[in-house]
Amino acid sequence: MDLAVEAPRLRPLMFSIAYRMLGSVTDAEDIVQAGMLRLHEHARTGERIDRPDAFASTVTTRLSIDALRSARRVREVYVGPWLPEPLLADDADPAHRIEHDDTLSIAVLTMLERLGPTERAVFVLREALGYEYGEIAEIVEREPAACRQILHRARQRVSAGRAASRATDAETRRVVDDFVRALRDGDVDAVMRVLADDVVLMADGGGKAPAIQRPMTGDLAVARFLVGLMRRGAVLGVELEQTVANAEPTLRFRGADGATLSVVTLHVEDGGIQAIANQLNPDKLQHLAPVGDLFALLRGEGAPPRD
């Protein structure tokens, strides 16, 4: 195997597995780097690797399982709601240009947190990458029949995070455009019209950025809260840009200096916005550097962006 030739093709595959497993761009990059080192070590010894894809998938999955087990305690004491790091569709890194489907959505990645490491691996390999049960069994070192049972349980636990009927692209664009227009106009009633009655807003500050500590529900409460944030942001020079992350429409908020302050992902279903996920934790936005200091901005300090 010529690693120099194979690496550009294998990196996106490895990142696709690691990101879905860990919900972290930074940690996934570390796993890919460690996995490539393993590949390099095998190639240097002259060991024949007939199926580089299978080898890379196995190494990446097992490293991700180990990482999940070691991170479990950290996540148990996490401050406030935990949300995955956003993966923007226009990310410049070639390794990050993976297929954006519903297994990449914030809702599904958040639901995957309920699964154990092996369950998560089986779900990702089968649902996202379409691996056969025999291949999955070899990777996770279980019997194929056991993998079928694991997947059945995992699907049941994750199903709540998957849309029953995905909105069309045209419907999604209309809803999001109306939503952004209403936010910029400061029109609470117009914002409510594009929110589901039982819309849920979650925010992840990780104790390192100002964020609500519990999910907020209801169209009126969420609309008032968001319009209030927009008004305050306008005074502070905060700008909004529309993009796509994790297969769903997304709003990226930047300070006047261009630093990223938060990334808000919108889940559109049945003609309205059903869920809103606001990632504010600066540690989870580092891959979108520079990242702003929201606490300093709110204090009026105008602190320089973090590198």
Order of alpha helices (4+ residues) and beta strands (2+ residues): alpha-alpha-alpha-alpha-alpha-alpha-alpha-alpha-alpha-beta-beta-alpha-beta-beta-beta-beta-alpha
